Amino acid sequence: MRTVTATHASRGFSDLLDAVEHGDTIAITRGGRVVAEIRPAAATTGRALREALSRVPRLDDDVESDVVAATALLVPDESDPWRVG
C-alpha cells in the first residue's frame, strides 16, 4: 500500500484516483499518522453480486438440519444457575 501526505494527496488527487482505478490502495497521512485510505469501490451492481455468488460453492443438502442442530445449542440450559430471567 502506498502512503502519501495529505498535502501531496490534495495536490495530486487526480493521479491518486488513477492509481486507485488500477487497483491500488493509498493511505493518507496527516502529522505522521494514517487518517484515511482510498481504495477501489466495491462492486455494487446486481450483476456483480450474481457473479460473486456464482463462485460460492453450493451448500450440501444437509445444511438445513445442521443449522437447526447448531441453533438448538444456543437455547439456554434451564438448570443454569447464572441464567437471568
Order of alpha helices (4+ residues) and beta strands (2+ residues): beta-alpha-alpha-beta-beta-alpha-alpha
